Amino acid sequence: MKLKLLVLLPVFLLGACVTPPTPLYHWGEYEPMLLKQHQEPDSMAVADKIELLNTDIITAQEKGLMIAPGFYAHLGYLYFQVGDIGAGETAFQREKELFPESTHFVDGLLERSRTARGQQ
């Protein structure tokens, strides 16, 4: 029993020294905001959500972290909700730059938005 303890103790101690891996993406308040948005849809003004996400972008840049997938697409959607079409399209383009696999989806959103506004 003592021998097992002597063998396992260093293993546990070394395991405690391991630093956790750095997250691949910065999520900030994005996930909690989405959860709250679904649970209590009218609890937060759209302008406040935009401000929160923009603050998260600044925090990620300061920490040298990459923003999470879907983050800019959601920000673009929020800009469209308040009628800031230019900022919305810019956010959608940024989503495509960071995550090229989202291009088809984001292009579809942009196309439907332009169609809804009567543009081609």
C-alpha positions as CSV (number, residue, x, y, z in Angstrom):
1,M,0.0,0.0,0.0
2,K,2.8,2.4,0.9
3,L,4.6,1.5,-2.3
4,K,1.6,2.4,-4.4
5,L,1.2,5.7,-2.6
6,L,4.9,6.5,-3.1
7,V,4.6,5.7,-6.8
8,L,1.3,7.5,-7.4
9,L,2.0,10.6,-5.3
10,P,4.6,12.1,-7.8
11,V,2.2,11.4,-10.7
12,F,-0.6,13.3,-9.0
13,L,1.7,16.2,-8.0
14,L,3.0,16.5,-11.6
15,G,-0.5,16.3,-12.9
16,A,-1.4,19.3,-10.8
17,C,1.4,21.3,-12.3
18,V,0.0,21.0,-15.8
19,T,-1.5,24.3,-17.1
20,P,-4.9,24.0,-18.8
21,P,-4.9,24.5,-22.6
22,T,-5.6,27.9,-23.9
23,P,-9.0,28.1,-25.5
24,L,-9.0,28.2,-29.3
25,Y,-11.6,31.0,-29.4
26,H,-12.6,33.9,-27.3
27,W,-16.3,33.6,-26.5
28,G,-16.6,36.5,-24.0
29,E,-20.2,37.3,-23.2
30,Y,-21.4,35.9,-26.5
31,E,-22.8,32.5,-25.1
32,P,-24.4,34.0,-22.0
33,M,-26.0,36.7,-24.1
34,L,-27.4,34.1,-26.5
35,L,-28.8,32.0,-23.6
36,K,-30.4,35.1,-22.1
37,Q,-31.8,36.2,-25.4
38,H,-33.5,32.8,-25.8
39,Q,-34.8,32.6,-22.3
40,E,-35.9,36.2,-22.0
41,P,-36.1,37.7,-25.5
42,D,-36.9,41.3,-24.4
43,S,-34.5,41.5,-21.5
44,M,-31.8,43.4,-23.3
45,A,-31.9,46.1,-26.0
46,V,-30.3,45.3,-29.3
47,A,-28.0,48.3,-29.0
48,D,-26.8,46.9,-25.7
49,K,-26.1,43.5,-27.3
50,I,-24.1,45.3,-30.0
51,E,-22.1,47.2,-27.4
52,L,-21.4,44.0,-25.5
53,L,-20.2,42.1,-28.6
54,N,-18.0,45.0,-29.7
55,T,-16.5,45.1,-26.2
56,D,-15.7,41.4,-26.5
57,I,-14.0,42.0,-29.8
58,I,-11.7,44.6,-28.2
59,T,-11.0,42.2,-25.3
60,A,-10.1,39.4,-27.7
61,Q,-7.8,41.7,-29.7
62,E,-6.1,42.9,-26.6
63,K,-5.5,39.3,-25.5
64,G,-4.4,38.2,-29.0
65,L,-7.3,35.7,-29.1
66,M,-9.4,34.7,-32.1
67,I,-13.1,35.5,-31.9
68,A,-15.5,32.6,-31.9
69,P,-17.2,31.3,-35.1
70,G,-20.6,32.9,-35.7
71,F,-19.7,35.9,-33.5
72,Y,-19.5,38.4,-36.4
73,A,-22.5,36.9,-38.2
74,H,-24.6,37.4,-35.1
75,L,-23.2,41.0,-34.7
76,G,-24.1,41.6,-38.3
77,Y,-27.7,40.3,-37.7
78,L,-28.0,42.7,-34.7
79,Y,-26.8,45.6,-36.8
80,F,-29.4,44.8,-39.4
81,Q,-32.0,44.8,-36.7
82,V,-31.2,48.4,-35.8
83,G,-31.1,49.4,-39.4
84,D,-27.3,49.9,-39.7
85,I,-27.0,48.0,-43.0
86,G,-23.4,49.1,-43.7
87,A,-22.1,47.8,-40.3
88,G,-24.1,44.6,-40.7
89,E,-22.6,43.9,-44.1
90,T,-19.1,44.7,-42.7
91,A,-19.6,42.2,-39.9
92,F,-20.8,39.6,-42.3
93,Q,-17.8,40.1,-44.5
94,R,-15.5,39.8,-41.4
95,E,-17.2,36.5,-40.6
96,K,-16.4,35.2,-44.1
97,E,-12.8,36.4,-43.8
98,L,-12.2,34.6,-40.5
99,F,-14.3,31.5,-41.3
100,P,-14.3,30.9,-45.1
101,E,-16.5,27.8,-44.5
102,S,-19.3,30.2,-43.6
103,T,-19.2,31.9,-47.0
104,H,-22.2,30.1,-48.5
105,F,-24.3,30.7,-45.4
106,V,-23.3,34.4,-45.0
107,D,-23.8,35.1,-48.7
108,G,-27.3,33.7,-48.5
109,L,-28.0,36.0,-45.6
110,L,-26.7,39.0,-47.5
111,E,-28.7,38.1,-50.6
112,R,-32.0,37.7,-48.6
113,S,-31.3,41.0,-46.9
114,R,-30.8,42.8,-50.2
115,T,-33.9,41.2,-51.7
116,A,-35.9,42.2,-48.7
117,R,-34.7,45.8,-49.1
118,G,-35.5,45.7,-52.8
119,Q,-31.9,45.7,-54.0
120,Q,-30.2,43.3,-56.4
